[in-house]
């Protein structure tokens, strides 16, 4: 009986996903042409693919390049682009020119997205695209994300959200579409690794990028390196923590991080969790 219930639940979930994808495609078909902000994560990659299926060359995916966009993320994005052959361009953004962004208060993400959508608005006007969209999903509304305010101010479309798609549904539909991004770990810009109030500088982001490259080389998959002055606070997914906590691996991590330029190295025993630095906002410290 239990297995039958699981089968029926799976069939129901599959049907729900198919219905939401149909709703997404129908929504995209209503737009004459579209620019899509693409970071290379599962959500924006799936949206870019869907827009390409519906609109063809009337859809242009655009990725912003700045010091907060890691070399690794660019490499992964280029693999996705090679696999799908969608219409895509890179553009430069200049959020670092804005003192409010560099100050890194709780609304830092607002200034980043305001710069991004301003650049995309200009591009859309020059190329005569009807609208701009980004890959926010239904789960993203439960966390503190000031970038959503910038999206609303720029009237950016949110097709995945409109279709009611969750992160899990985006991953399932991406897998069905054969997209290599379907199981890509959650990602975010390098600036998100800095505690609020710590100035965002290219030098700090470069150091963080070096630390995360070390963890990747050591075989870890889901993690964050949070930079607290000269200390690296490493968050690793709970299922991967046992490997990190062996004496041998801990020694390797410490040595490699110090070679990269960190003075102190600490492993966060709570493990990786999205938005961990937002705890300072809830405590009124940022």
DRENDO-1510 file (C-alpha; in Angstrom, 1 decimal, always signed):
<recs>
REC; n; res; u; v; w
REC; 1; UNK; +0.0; +0.0; +0.0 .
REC; 2; UNK; +2.8; +2.4; +0.9 .
REC; 3; UNK; +4.6; +1.9; -2.4 .
REC; 4; UNK; +1.3; +2.5; -4.3 .
REC; 5; UNK; +0.8; +5.8; -2.4 .
REC; 6; UNK; +4.4; +6.9; -3.3 .
REC; 7; UNK; +3.8; +6.1; -7.0 .
REC; 8; UNK; +0.6; +8.1; -7.0 .
REC; 9; UNK; +2.2; +11.0; -5.2 .
REC; 10; UNK; +5.1; +10.9; -7.7 .
REC; 11; UNK; +2.6; +10.8; -10.6 .
REC; 12; UNK; +0.8; +13.8; -9.1 .
REC; 13; UNK; +4.0; +15.8; -8.6 .
REC; 14; UNK; +5.0; +15.0; -12.2 .
REC; 15; UNK; +1.7; +16.2; -13.5 .
REC; 16; UNK; +2.0; +19.4; -11.4 .
REC; 17; UNK; +5.4; +20.1; -12.9 .
REC; 18; UNK; +4.2; +19.5; -16.4 .
REC; 19; UNK; +1.3; +21.9; -15.8 .
REC; 20; UNK; +3.6; +24.5; -14.4 .
REC; 21; UNK; +5.9; +24.2; -17.3 .
REC; 22; UNK; +3.0; +24.5; -19.7 .
REC; 23; UNK; +2.0; +27.7; -17.9 .
REC; 24; UNK; +5.5; +29.0; -18.1 .
REC; 25; UNK; +5.7; +28.4; -21.8 .
REC; 26; UNK; +2.3; +30.1; -22.3 .
REC; 27; UNK; +3.5; +33.1; -20.3 .
REC; 28; UNK; +6.7; +33.4; -22.4 .
REC; 29; UNK; +4.7; +33.1; -25.6 .
REC; 30; UNK; +2.8; +36.3; -24.6 .
REC; 31; UNK; +6.0; +38.4; -24.7 .
REC; 32; UNK; +7.1; +39.6; -28.2 .
REC; 33; UNK; +10.8; +39.4; -27.2 .
REC; 34; UNK; +12.8; +39.0; -24.0 .
REC; 35; UNK; +16.1; +39.6; -22.3 .
REC; 36; UNK; +16.9; +37.1; -19.5 .
REC; 37; UNK; +19.3; +37.8; -16.7 .
REC; 38; UNK; +21.4; +34.6; -16.4 .
REC; 39; UNK; +23.8; +33.9; -13.6 .
REC; 40; UNK; +24.3; +30.2; -14.6 .
REC; 41; UNK; +22.5; +28.8; -11.6 .
REC; 42; UNK; +19.7; +26.2; -12.0 .
REC; 43; UNK; +16.9; +28.7; -12.0 .
REC; 44; UNK; +18.2; +31.3; -14.5 .
REC; 45; UNK; +19.6; +28.5; -16.7 .
REC; 46; UNK; +16.2; +26.8; -16.9 .
REC; 47; UNK; +14.5; +30.1; -17.6 .
REC; 48; UNK; +17.0; +30.9; -20.4 .
REC; 49; UNK; +16.4; +27.4; -21.9 .
REC; 50; UNK; +12.6; +27.8; -21.7 .
REC; 51; UNK; +12.7; +31.2; -23.3 .
REC; 52; UNK; +14.9; +29.8; -26.1 .
REC; 53; UNK; +12.4; +27.0; -26.7 .
REC; 54; UNK; +9.5; +29.4; -27.0 .
REC; 55; UNK; +11.0; +32.5; -28.5 .
REC; 56; UNK; +14.1; +31.3; -30.3 .
REC; 57; UNK; +16.2; +34.3; -31.4 .
REC; 58; UNK; +13.7; +36.7; -29.9 .
REC; 59; UNK; +15.1; +35.7; -26.5 .
REC; 60; UNK; +18.6; +36.9; -25.5 .
REC; 61; UNK; +20.2; +35.7; -22.3 .
REC; 62; UNK; +22.6; +38.1; -20.7 .
REC; 63; UNK; +25.2; +37.6; -18.0 .
REC; 64; UNK; +26.8; +40.4; -16.0 .
REC; 65; UNK; +30.5; +40.3; -15.5 .
REC; 66; UNK; +32.2; +42.1; -12.5 .
REC; 67; UNK; +34.6; +41.2; -9.7 .
REC; 68; UNK; +31.7; +39.5; -7.8 .
REC; 69; UNK; +31.2; +36.9; -10.6 .
REC; 70; UNK; +33.7; +34.1; -10.1 .
REC; 71; UNK; +35.8; +32.5; -12.7 .
REC; 72; UNK; +34.3; +29.1; -11.7 .
REC; 73; UNK; +30.8; +30.3; -12.3 .
REC; 74; UNK; +31.8; +31.6; -15.7 .
REC; 75; UNK; +33.3; +28.3; -16.6 .
REC; 76; UNK; +30.2; +26.4; -15.5 .
REC; 77; UNK; +28.0; +28.9; -17.4 .
REC; 78; UNK; +30.0; +28.4; -20.6 .
REC; 79; UNK; +29.5; +24.7; -20.4 .
REC; 80; UNK; +25.8; +25.3; -20.2 .
REC; 81; UNK; +25.9; +27.6; -23.2 .
REC; 82; UNK; +27.9; +25.1; -25.2 .
REC; 83; UNK; +25.4; +22.4; -24.3 .
REC; 84; UNK; +22.3; +24.4; -25.2 .
REC; 85; UNK; +23.5; +26.8; -27.9 .
REC; 86; UNK; +21.1; +29.5; -26.7 .
REC; 87; UNK; +21.5; +33.1; -27.8 .
REC; 88; UNK; +23.7; +34.7; -25.1 .
REC; 89; UNK; +26.0; +37.7; -24.4 .
REC; 90; UNK; +28.1; +39.0; -21.6 .
REC; 91; UNK; +27.9; +42.6; -20.4 .
REC; 92; UNK; +29.9; +44.5; -17.8 .
REC; 93; UNK; +28.3; +46.0; -14.7 .
REC; 94; UNK; +29.8; +48.6; -12.4 .
REC; 95; UNK; +28.2; +48.2; -9.0 .
REC; 96; UNK; +31.6; +48.7; -7.5 .
REC; 97; UNK; +31.5; +52.3; -8.6 .
REC; 98; UNK; +28.6; +52.8; -6.1 .
REC; 99; UNK; +29.7; +53.6; -2.5 .
REC; 100; UNK; +26.4; +52.2; -1.2 .
REC; 101; UNK; +27.2; +48.8; -2.7 .
REC; 102; UNK; +30.8; +48.7; -1.4 .
REC; 103; UNK; +29.6; +49.7; +2.1 .
REC; 104; UNK; +27.8; +46.3; +2.2 .
REC; 105; UNK; +24.9; +47.1; +4.4 .
REC; 106; UNK; +21.9; +44.9; +4.5 .
REC; 107; UNK; +20.5; +46.3; +1.3 .
REC; 108; UNK; +23.7; +45.6; -0.7 .
REC; 109; UNK; +21.9; +43.2; -3.1 .
REC; 110; UNK; +19.5; +46.0; -4.0 .
REC; 111; UNK; +22.3; +48.1; -5.4 .
REC; 112; UNK; +23.7; +45.2; -7.3 .
REC; 113; UNK; +20.4; +44.3; -8.9 .
REC; 114; UNK; +19.6; +48.0; -9.6 .
REC; 115; UNK; +22.8; +48.3; -11.6 .
REC; 116; UNK; +22.2; +45.0; -13.4 .
REC; 117; UNK; +18.6; +45.8; -14.4 .
REC; 118; UNK; +19.6; +49.4; -15.3 .
REC; 119; UNK; +22.2; +47.9; -17.8 .
REC; 120; UNK; +19.6; +45.4; -19.1 .
REC; 121; UNK; +17.0; +48.1; -19.5 .
REC; 122; UNK; +19.4; +50.1; -21.6 .
REC; 123; UNK; +20.3; +47.1; -23.7 .
REC; 124; UNK; +16.6; +46.2; -24.2 .
REC; 125; UNK; +15.9; +49.7; -25.4 .
REC; 126; UNK; +18.9; +49.7; -27.8 .
REC; 127; UNK; +18.1; +46.2; -29.2 .
REC; 128; UNK; +14.3; +46.7; -29.1 .
REC; 129; UNK; +13.5; +43.9; -26.7 .
REC; 130; UNK; +10.0; +44.1; -25.2 .
REC; 131; UNK; +10.9; +43.1; -21.6 .
REC; 132; UNK; +13.5; +41.9; -19.1 .
REC; 133; UNK; +13.1; +38.8; -16.9 .
REC; 134; UNK; +15.0; +37.1; -14.1 .
REC; 135; UNK; +14.9; +33.6; -12.5 .
REC; 136; UNK; +13.4; +34.1; -9.1 .
REC; 137; UNK; +11.3; +31.1; -8.1 .
REC; 138; UNK; +8.5; +30.6; -5.5 .
REC; 139; UNK; +10.9; +29.5; -2.8 .
REC; 140; UNK; +12.9; +32.7; -3.0 .
REC; 141; UNK; +10.2; +34.9; -1.6 .
REC; 142; UNK; +10.7; +33.3; +1.9 .
REC; 143; UNK; +14.1; +34.8; +2.4 .
REC; 144; UNK; +15.4; +38.4; +2.8 .
REC; 145; UNK; +16.3; +39.4; -0.7 .
REC; 146; UNK; +16.4; +43.2; -1.4 .
REC; 147; UNK; +17.2; +42.5; -5.0 .
REC; 148; UNK; +13.5; +41.7; -5.5 .
REC; 149; UNK; +12.8; +45.4; -4.8 .
REC; 150; UNK; +15.1; +46.5; -7.6 .
REC; 151; UNK; +13.4; +44.0; -9.9 .
REC; 152; UNK; +10.0; +45.5; -9.0 .
REC; 153; UNK; +11.2; +49.0; -9.6 .
REC; 154; UNK; +12.5; +48.1; -13.0 .
REC; 155; UNK; +9.4; +46.1; -13.9 .
REC; 156; UNK; +11.4; +43.0; -14.5 .
REC; 157; UNK; +9.3; +39.9; -15.2 .
REC; 158; UNK; +9.4; +36.8; -13.0 .
REC; 159; UNK; +8.1; +34.0; -15.2 .
REC; 160; UNK; +9.1; +31.1; -12.8 .
REC; 161; UNK; +7.4; +32.8; -9.9 .
REC; 162; UNK; +4.3; +33.5; -12.0 .
REC; 163; UNK; +4.1; +29.8; -12.8 .
REC; 164; UNK; +4.5; +28.9; -9.1 .
REC; 165; UNK; +7.6; +26.9; -9.6 .
REC; 166; UNK; +9.6; +25.8; -6.6 .
REC; 167; UNK; +13.4; +25.1; -6.7 .
REC; 168; UNK; +12.7; +21.4; -6.6 .
REC; 169; UNK; +10.4; +21.7; -9.6 .
REC; 170; UNK; +12.9; +23.7; -11.6 .
REC; 171; UNK; +15.5; +21.0; -10.9 .
REC; 172; UNK; +13.2; +18.2; -12.0 .
REC; 173; UNK; +12.2; +20.0; -15.2 .
REC; 174; UNK; +15.8; +20.9; -15.9 .
REC; 175; UNK; +16.7; +17.2; -15.5 .
REC; 176; UNK; +14.0; +16.2; -17.9 .
REC; 177; UNK; +15.2; +18.7; -20.4 .
REC; 178; UNK; +18.7; +17.3; -20.1 .
REC; 179; UNK; +20.3; +20.5; -18.8 .
REC; 180; UNK; +23.6; +20.1; -17.0 .
REC; 181; UNK; +22.6; +22.7; -14.4 .
REC; 182; UNK; +19.7; +20.5; -13.0 .
REC; 183; UNK; +21.7; +19.5; -9.9 .
REC; 184; UNK; +24.1; +22.4; -9.7 .
REC; 185; UNK; +24.6; +23.4; -6.0 .
REC; 186; UNK; +23.0; +26.7; -4.9 .
REC; 187; UNK; +25.3; +29.6; -5.9 .
REC; 188; UNK; +25.5; +33.3; -5.2 .
REC; 189; UNK; +27.8; +36.2; -6.0 .
REC; 190; UNK; +31.1; +36.3; -4.2 .
REC; 191; UNK; +30.0; +39.5; -2.3 .
REC; 192; UNK; +27.5; +37.4; -0.4 .
REC; 193; UNK; +30.4; +35.8; +1.5 .
REC; 194; UNK; +31.2; +39.0; +3.3 .
REC; 195; UNK; +29.5; +39.9; +6.6 .
REC; 196; UNK; +27.3; +43.0; +6.4 .
REC; 197; UNK; +29.4; +46.1; +7.2 .
REC; 198; UNK; +32.6; +44.7; +5.7 .
REC; 199; UNK; +33.5; +46.7; +2.7 .
REC; 200; UNK; +33.3; +44.8; -0.6 .
REC; 201; UNK; +36.6; +45.0; -2.4 .
REC; 202; UNK; +38.0; +43.0; -5.4 .
REC; 203; UNK; +40.9; +41.9; -3.2 .
REC; 204; UNK; +38.6; +40.4; -0.6 .
REC; 205; UNK; +36.5; +38.6; -3.2 .
REC; 206; UNK; +39.7; +37.3; -4.9 .
REC; 207; UNK; +40.8; +35.8; -1.6 .
REC; 208; UNK; +37.4; +34.1; -1.1 .
REC; 209; UNK; +37.5; +32.8; -4.6 .
REC; 210; UNK; +40.9; +31.2; -3.9 .
REC; 211; UNK; +39.5; +29.5; -0.7 .
REC; 212; UNK; +36.5; +28.1; -2.5 .
REC; 213; UNK; +38.7; +26.8; -5.3 .
REC; 214; UNK; +40.6; +24.9; -2.6 .
REC; 215; UNK; +37.5; +23.2; -1.3 .
REC; 216; UNK; +36.4; +22.3; -4.8 .
REC; 217; UNK; +39.8; +20.7; -5.4 .
REC; 218; UNK; +39.5; +18.7; -2.2 .
REC; 219; UNK; +36.3; +17.2; -3.4 .
REC; 220; UNK; +33.6; +19.2; -1.6 .
REC; 221; UNK; +30.5; +20.2; -3.5 .
REC; 222; UNK; +28.3; +22.5; -1.5 .
REC; 223; UNK; +30.0; +25.1; +0.7 .
REC; 224; UNK; +30.7; +28.8; +1.4 .
REC; 225; UNK; +33.8; +30.6; +2.5 .
REC; 226; UNK; +32.7; +33.5; +4.8 .
REC; 227; UNK; +35.5; +36.1; +5.3 .
REC; 228; UNK; +35.6; +37.6; +8.8 .
REC; 229; UNK; +38.6; +40.0; +8.7 .
REC; 230; UNK; +41.6; +37.6; +8.4 .
REC; 231; UNK; +39.5; +34.5; +9.3 .
REC; 232; UNK; +37.9; +32.1; +6.9 .
REC; 233; UNK; +34.7; +30.6; +8.3 .
REC; 234; UNK; +34.0; +27.6; +6.2 .
REC; 235; UNK; +30.4; +26.3; +5.8 .
REC; 236; UNK; +30.2; +22.8; +4.3 .
REC; 237; UNK; +27.0; +20.9; +3.6 .
REC; 238; UNK; +26.0; +18.7; +6.6 .
REC; 239; UNK; +26.3; +15.5; +4.6 .
REC; 240; UNK; +29.8; +16.4; +3.7 .
REC; 241; UNK; +30.9; +17.6; +7.1 .
REC; 242; UNK; +32.2; +14.1; +8.3 .
REC; 243; UNK; +34.9; +14.3; +5.6 .
REC; 244; UNK; +35.9; +17.8; +6.5 .
REC; 245; UNK; +36.2; +16.9; +10.2 .
REC; 246; UNK; +38.8; +14.1; +9.8 .
REC; 247; UNK; +42.2; +15.1; +11.2 .
REC; 248; UNK; +43.9; +14.6; +7.8 .
REC; 249; UNK; +41.4; +16.7; +5.9 .
REC; 250; UNK; +41.3; +19.4; +8.5 .
REC; 251; UNK; +45.0; +19.7; +8.3 .
REC; 252; UNK; +44.9; +19.9; +4.4 .
REC; 253; UNK; +42.2; +22.6; +4.5 .
REC; 254; UNK; +44.1; +24.7; +7.1 .
REC; 255; UNK; +47.4; +24.5; +5.2 .
REC; 256; UNK; +45.9; +25.2; +1.8 .
REC; 257; UNK; +43.9; +28.2; +3.1 .
REC; 258; UNK; +46.9; +29.7; +4.7 .
REC; 259; UNK; +48.9; +29.3; +1.5 .
REC; 260; UNK; +46.0; +31.1; -0.3 .
REC; 261; UNK; +46.4; +34.1; +2.1 .
REC; 262; UNK; +44.1; +33.5; +5.1 .
REC; 263; UNK; +45.6; +34.0; +8.6 .
REC; 264; UNK; +43.0; +31.9; +10.5 .
REC; 265; UNK; +40.8; +29.0; +9.4 .
REC; 266; UNK; +37.6; +27.8; +11.1 .
REC; 267; UNK; +35.0; +25.2; +10.3 .
REC; 268; UNK; +31.4; +26.2; +11.1 .
REC; 269; UNK; +29.9; +23.2; +12.9 .
REC; 270; UNK; +26.3; +24.2; +11.8 .
REC; 271; UNK; +27.4; +23.5; +8.2 .
REC; 272; UNK; +26.3; +25.3; +5.1 .
REC; 273; UNK; +22.9; +27.1; +5.1 .
REC; 274; UNK; +21.7; +29.7; +2.7 .
REC; 275; UNK; +21.6; +33.3; +4.0 .
REC; 276; UNK; +23.5; +32.5; +7.2 .
REC; 277; UNK; +24.9; +36.1; +7.3 .
REC; 278; UNK; +21.3; +37.4; +7.5 .
REC; 279; UNK; +21.3; +36.3; +11.1 .
REC; 280; UNK; +23.2; +39.6; +11.8 .
REC; 281; UNK; +20.2; +41.5; +10.3 .
REC; 282; UNK; +17.7; +39.6; +12.5 .
REC; 283; UNK; +19.9; +40.4; +15.5 .
REC; 284; UNK; +20.0; +44.1; +14.5 .
REC; 285; UNK; +23.7; +44.2; +14.0 .
REC; 286; UNK; +23.9; +45.2; +10.4 .
</recs>
